[in-house]
Amino acid sequence: MPSFTTKRRVPYSPRQMYDLVADIERYPEFLPLCEGLTLRSREEKPDRTILVATMVAGYQAIRENFTTRVTLLPADQKVLVEYLDGPFKRLENRWIFKALPGGGCEVDFYIDYELKWLMLGILVGAVFDKAFRKFSEAFETRARAVYGRDVGASAQSA
């Protein structure tokens, strides 16, 4: 039952980082293992947006689709992900973005998952684990590409 959590300090605002994570349709452009993403539904509420999306994750000849419910909470600067269907027994992930004194923000990323099938776990478990551990780094790299490099703060692991 792998889980991973990391907190990274980045020179971007909580809103900038939240916006990158909330823009799920762009994930195939930069996210490890993400080969495609289809937005199934979008429900706008006063305090949140709820998305249902199916992601195609691939590694070499293996492709798996999985569907999640993504809850975007802009006022709280949080993104919550719940598993709906696919090769996992469970999958939960969350992003929290907190402003730092002097600028920048702390990106708090957490993921907890378990694959349904032992054989799939043997084939891709280590690859999934490695990719999930690189997710927050992938978003930091994406932020540099979208927003540029901010020389006023340094990006480092916390």
C-alpha positions, 0 to 999 in steps of 0.5 A, a space after each residue: 500500500 504505497 503512499 508518498 508525501 512531499 512538501 516543496 517550497 517554490 517561488 510561485 504564488 499559491 494561486 499560480 501553483 493551484 491553477 497549474 494543478 487544476 488545469 487537468 486537461 494539460 497533464 498529458 503535456 508534462 506529467 509522467 506516465 500521463 498519455 491522455 486525459 478525457 474530461 467526462 464532466 464538470 460541475 460548477 458550484 459556488 465554492 468548488 468545481 467538481 471534475 470527473 476525468 479519465 486518465 490514460 497512464 502508460 509505460 512501455 507496452 502497458 496502458 491503463 485507464 482510470 477515472 477520478 473525481 477532482 474537487 477544486 477548492 480555489 478559496 482554500 487553494 486545495 485540489 482533492 482527488 478521489 478514485 472512481 474506476 480503474 486498476 486501483 483498489 484505492 487511490 487518494 491524492 491531494 494538493 495544498 498550497 500555502 503562502 510563505 512569508 516573503 513570497 512563494 508558497 509551500 506545495 504539499 502533495 500526498 498520494 496513497 494508492 493500491 493496485 487491484 491486481 498483483 501481476 499489475 503491481 509486479 509489472 508497473 508498481 515500481 514505475 508508478 511509485 517512481 512517477 508519483 514521486 516525481 509529480 510535484 517536481 513535474 508541476 514545479 518544472 511546468 511552473 517555470 515553463 509557464 511563469 518563468 523563473 522568479 529570482 526572488 525566492 529559491 525552489 527547494 525541498 522542505 
